[in-house]
Amino acid sequence: MTDPNQPQKERRFHARQTVLKEGTIVTESSTIKCSIRNQHAHGAELRVDPSAIVPERFILLVPADDARYRAALRWRRNDRLGVQIY
């Protein structure tokens, strides 16, 4: 049983940097606006419209970084997406 007074153990392999950037998910047939909430060298957490259909693999455009990443969907919870970028 966990102690509610103790901080949760960090299970992530890479430290996340909190950010607030706009991005676009680009697929073969559509574009989906998103916001980037945290980011590290190998991944990011995105927020999208909960009804958006996001494929397993896509291109993530981040104008603030002048960057284009190949991305893979790793998890989804409502409007939050965890993606691996490479």
C-alpha positions in Angstrom: 0.0 0.0 0.0 1.3 3.5 -0.9 1.6 6.3 1.6 -0.5 9.3 0.3 1.9 11.6 2.2 4.9 10.5 0.1 5.5 11.8 -3.4 4.9 9.4 -6.2 7.9 7.6 -7.6 9.0 8.9 -11.0 8.8 6.1 -13.6 9.9 8.0 -16.6 13.2 7.3 -18.3 13.7 10.9 -19.5 13.0 14.1 -17.6 10.3 16.2 -19.2 10.5 19.9 -19.7 7.1 21.7 -19.3 6.4 23.7 -22.4 3.3 25.3 -24.0 3.8 25.2 -27.8 1.4 24.9 -30.7 1.8 22.0 -33.1 0.2 20.2 -36.0 -0.2 16.5 -36.4 0.1 15.7 -40.1 -1.2 12.5 -41.6 -1.7 11.4 -45.2 -5.3 12.6 -45.2 -5.6 15.3 -42.6 -4.0 17.9 -40.2 -4.9 18.1 -36.5 -4.0 21.1 -34.3 -2.5 20.3 -31.0 -0.7 21.8 -28.1 2.5 20.4 -26.7 2.5 20.4 -22.8 5.9 18.7 -22.1 8.7 17.6 -24.2 12.1 15.8 -24.0 14.5 14.5 -26.6 12.5 11.3 -27.2 8.9 12.2 -26.7 6.2 14.6 -25.8 2.7 15.0 -24.3 0.2 16.5 -26.7 -3.3 17.8 -26.1 -5.8 17.3 -29.0 -9.6 17.5 -29.4 -10.9 14.3 -27.7 -12.8 13.4 -30.8 -9.7 13.7 -33.1 -8.7 10.4 -34.8 -4.9 10.2 -34.4 -3.1 7.4 -36.3 -0.3 5.3 -34.8 2.4 7.2 -36.8 2.4 10.7 -38.0 4.5 13.9 -38.6 4.5 16.5 -35.8 5.2 20.0 -36.9 6.4 22.4 -34.2 6.8 26.0 -35.6 8.3 27.4 -32.4 11.2 25.0 -32.8 11.2 25.2 -36.6 11.1 21.4 -36.4 9.4 18.4 -38.1 9.4 15.2 -36.1 8.4 11.6 -37.0 6.2 10.5 -34.2 4.5 7.3 -32.9 1.5 7.3 -30.6 2.4 5.4 -27.3 -0.7 6.1 -25.2 -3.9 8.1 -25.1 -6.2 9.3 -22.3 -9.1 11.5 -23.4 -7.5 14.7 -24.9 -3.9 13.7 -23.8 -1.5 11.8 -26.1 2.0 10.4 -25.2 4.2 10.2 -28.3 7.7 9.0 -29.1 9.5 11.4 -31.4 12.5 10.4 -33.5 
